[in-house]
Amino acid sequence: MPNCASPTPTAFAANQLDERKWYKDNIPFLDTPDNDIDDVYYYRWSTFKRALRYTVPGTGYVSTEYDVPIGYAKNPYTALPDATGYHLLDGRRLHNRDYAGDYLDFWLRGAGTSGARHYSEWITSAAYQRYLVTGDAAQIKSALPHLIALYKKWDSNFTNDITVNGTQSTNDLYHQTPISDATEYTETSMKSSNWFSGGAGYRPTINAYMFSAAQAISKIATMNGDTATRRPRTSTTPRPRSSRRACRTRSGTRSATSSCRSTTRTPPTAP
């Protein structure tokens, strides 16, 4: 069984971790009989720490997707929403909650708000998963209006009763281009004339993100006693459902991908 006791100085040195006190104060430590597992585990934490940036008072910490600034981030401090779910899920394990908490506020209430949907994101579901670890109900409940606002920003990517192979269906899905889905040069884009940005379709990724966001919003609304927000959608409001049709392009041409066969239930309303 893994030993999660405090590490020895040797463990720090073996994994080449800088600023030993930060790691000792913040991360869950792991000691297994398999050195490869230990190396990967501590390497992951070292990459998380390298991505941390302290910005300015009032904004606090953000996490970057890369170690160096990039021009296409479109947000202060080179923050990118497509990687934020990973940062929040990893950061939920840290003893100091400010690292992930500041970053969540950056997207929901701060300087990152206007750019939170520049790429497909799963900030809402990651925020809820973080709450399950921290237990900070007041924080996640106070975030509900902002999570709903983020959810509604994706309405322009939603299509009711999509057409598949020339036939209108009763399926409602979100559409996205590969580049905006942060999945450029994938099978769908390579079937278009532009491998980098072509191939818009009803992609499993964005639909899974939005469904999980709706689930999280419903659960948080239940915590708030908000029955209007947590109720299922009606027939007149969007009903994103994941299905094999999520593998089809917007023109109705079926992708060769056959990995998205799961179905999901109707998500809740996010007013």
C-alpha angles and dihedrals in degrees: 000000000000116000110222096182123129112290128243123238086256090062090054093049094045091055095042094232117170123217095026094194092061092055093043091051097044122025133069106247123225133196117180133166088250113079092194091060091048092049093051092045094053092040089057091054091048090055090049091052093047089056093056116105128181107215121176136320109282093031101049119173130010131175123230127212092221136034092237131049116270127202099222097058090099089197134087115274093017092280117165124198096211091068096039095091090061092048093050093047093049093040093053088076095058119107091223105066094193094083096064095024093057090048093051090051089049090063099036104037108004145059094311097058097097092051100042092109101042086109133019107281141183098199095133098054091044090051090054092047088051090054090054088061101038096039089214098148094168091058097049093043091052089052094057098095090050093048090051090049090052091049092053092051087075095058091101089063094054125102126191120215097002120213117241120190090341095310123109113233134192091241119115118201144164118245129210140168118244094245093050087045089057087238102104121161092034130138094272096050092046089060089060131071091256114053093189104048107003130095105069111190149144092282124196091226100061092039092052090049093050094046092051089047090053090050091051093048090051092051094047091047088053089055088053093048089243102150094172093061097040096051119105119265120268124231090264096058130068115286107191108196126177113227142140087280088070084076092065126093121241090259089060097253110140118236119231087238112107100175099101104076101128121109128210137199127257109282126227127269118269104195 
